[in-house]
Amino acid sequence: MRQYYQRHLFFCTNDRGVDSERPSCNQCGSAELRDYAKARIKKLGLAGQGKVRINTSGCLDRCELGPVCVVYPEGVWYTYVDEEDVDEIINSHLQKGEPVERLKICDQKT
């Protein structure tokens, strides 16, 4: 059975507020970088059925490592800081199927 999307990229955009004891991804600009990724995917012609989908996620419970995003179906977790990092995830992982080792989050619990 073929999947509806080849790959799904979820960006945590959780925001606990500035007074929270725990960090949150949106305080690191995750919503803006998610918007950038969506626009980039569309510009590259990678959006849509059988291709790639960029989504917002609530808390993925790894904000201490964030901002974070995760690519499915592989289940590869990333941290990133800017558009260049997002471009690398798009170009390497989403287009070529090659995870970006330097941005990967290890599987150990935080």
Secondary structure, 3 states (H helix, E strand, C coil): CCCCCCEEEEEECCCCCCCCCCCCHHHHCHHHHHHHHHHHHHHCCCECCCCEEEEEECCCCCHHHCCEEEEECCCEEEECCCHHHHHHHHHHHHHHCCCCHHHECCCCCC
